C-alpha cells in the first residue's frame, strides 16, 4: 500500500515515514502545498495524509483542487486545528477522516487501514477513470489501458501520459511535466522530458491520438486527425 504524506514538519515526516515503512507501507513525502497536487497525481497513492498548515498553498485548497479534478483517493487530515468547525470544514471540502495533533501512531495506522477497507469495494467496481480515444487510467494501480489492453509503459512514460490525460486537448507546460515525471530528482536536465515524450509518442502510434508539441507552451494530447 502506498501512502502520500503531505506534511511540512521534518521531524513528523521522519517519524511517520519510519513508522509506516516498518509496517510495510510505501511512503511518499511532500512538504510544500504548491507541489502537493502534482505529487498526488504522480504517485497514485492509496491514502493521503494531509496537513492543513502548509507553505505555498494550504491543505484545504489542495484538497478542494484534488476533488475538483476528480482525484478520489481517501484523505485523512492531520492538523493542530482541532475545533468542531475546522473538522466540519475539512470533511465538507472532501476529507474522509480527521485526526487532531498530537495523535497516537497506533490510532493513525488503524484509521488509515479503515479508510482503505472502506473504499476498496467502490474502487474495485469503478477503477478505470475516463475514456479518451480508448485510453483509460486505473486509479488504483496507475496503469494506462488502450481499448482495454494494458499499455507497456515505463514509470516515467506512464506519469507523462496520465498527466496529459487529466485534461486532454489542454497544454501542460514542460516545467510542470518535468516535476510530475521526475518527482524525486532535484536537478533534471532540461531536455530529459523531451526524451520521455519521444518514447511515449512512439508507443502511442497504435492509438487514435497525437502527442503534440506546442513551442513555448508545452505538450498536449488530442484526437488524431486521420
N, C-alpha and C positions, 0 to 999 in steps of 0.2 A: 504494500500500500504506500502511495506517495502523498506526502503532506507538504503543503506550501505554508511556510511561516512568514507572515508579513509583520515584522516587529523591529523597531529601531534600537532597542536596548541591547547592546552587545552581550552583556552578562546573561540576560534572559535568553537571548538567541542561543548562546553556547549551552546553557543548562537544558533547554528544551530539546535542542538538537541531539545532545548526548543521551538524554533520557529516552527519546523516541527511537533513536537508532539502536540503542541497547535492546529495545523491544521489537526490533526487526522492521521498522518503518524507514522509508527513504524520506529525507527531509531536504527541501529546497528553501533557501533563505532569501529574503528580500527586506531591506531596511529603509527603503525610500518609497513613499507613496506615489511619486510621479512615475516610478518604474514598475509598480506593483501589477498593473493590468497587463503589461507586456510579459512579465514573468509568469503571470497566471495563464495566459494563452500558451506560452511556450512549454511550460512544464506539465500541463494537463494533470493536475493533482486530483486525488480522491477527496481530500478535505482541505479547506483553507482555514488557518488560524489567523485572525485579523485584529491587529491593534487599531484603536481609533485615532490616537495621537501620533501622527506620522509626519516627518518632514516632506515637503514637496506637495503633498496632497493628503488630506485627512482620510481616515479609514472609511467613513460613511460615504464620501464622494467616490472612493474606489469601488465600494460595494454597489452603489447605485449605478455606476457606469458598467460594471460587470453584468448586473442583472438586465440592464437595458440592452446590452449586446447579446444576451442570450446565454451567458455562462451560468450554468445551473449547479456548479459544484457546491456542496453544502459548506456553509460558513459558520464558524464558531468565533464570536467576538471575544477578545481578551482585552480588558481595559480597567483602568483605575476609576472610571466613571461608573459608579455603582448605583445611581438613583433609579427609581422606577421609570421616570421619564426618559432617561438615557436608554434603558433596556427596551422600552416600548419603541422608541425611535429607531434603534438598531434592528429590531425584529420587523418593524414596518418597512424598513428600507430593503429587507431581503435576507437578513441573517436567519440562520436556523437554530442557533443556540447562543447563550450569553454566559460568560463566566467572569466575575469581577476579580481583580487583583487585590491582595495576594490570593493564590489558589493552591490547592493540593494537587500534586502531579498525578496521583492515582485517580483522583476525580476527573482531571482533564483527560487522561487516557481513556477512561470509561465513557466519557461524553463523546470523544472522537469516534470510538468504535460504535457507539449507539447511533451516531449520525450515519455512518457507513451502512449499518444494518437497515436503517430506516429508508434510505434512498435506493438501496440495491435493487428491489423489485422494479421500481419505476425506471431505473437506468437500464436494466436488462430488457425491459419491454420496449424502450424507445432510446436505444443507444445511439442510433445514427442521426446526425444533425444535418439538416439542409440537403439540398439536391440542386447542384448547379451543373448543367450539362452532363449529368450522370455521375458527378463527383459528390461523395458524401464523406462525412467525418465521424468516426466513432469517438465520442467524447470520453468514454471510459478508458480506451487504450491509446487514443491519439492517431490510430491508423486511418488512412485515407483509402476509400474504395472507388473504383471506376466500374460502373454498371454492375455493382455487387461483388466485384472481384478485388481483393486487396492489391494495392499497388506496391511494388518493390522499391521502396524509397529509403534513403539513409535518414538518420535522425534530423540532419540539417535540411535536407530536401523536404521532409515531412513538415518541419516547422515553418519553412517558407511557404509551402502550399497552403497550410492551414491559415496562415496569416492573410494570404491573398483571398482565401475563400470566405473570410469574415464579411467582406463587402465586395463581392465580385463587381467589376466594372469601375471601381474606385481605386485611384492610385495610392500606393503606400510608399513612403519615402525610403530611399536607400539606407538612410541612417536608422530609421525605425526597424527596418527589416534586419539590419545588421545586429541590432540589440536583441531581436527575437531569435535569430538563427544562431548567434554566438553569445548566449546569455551569461556565461560564466567566464568570459575572456575579457580582461581589462583592455588589452591592446590588440586590435584586429586590423590587418592590412585592409585599406580602403577598397581594394579590388576583390577581396575574398568573397563578398556576396555575389559578385558577377560570375564567379566560378560555379557557385551553387545554382544560380539562375540558369546558366548554360546547361548544366547537367539535368536540372528539372525540366527545362524546355524540351530536351531530347526525349525524356520519359513521358511527356505529355503529347507526343506526336500521334498516339492512337486515340486521344480524346478530342472531342469537338470543341476545343478551347485553344486560345492563344495567350501566351505569356508575353505581354507587350512591355517594351522599354519606352518610357517617356522621359526624354532628356530633360534634366533639371527638376523633374517631379518624382521619379521613382519607377515603380512597376505596377501593372495591374493585370488581372485575369479577365478575359472576355470570351464570349462565344465566338467560335471560328466563323469567318465569313464564307467559307467554302463548304 
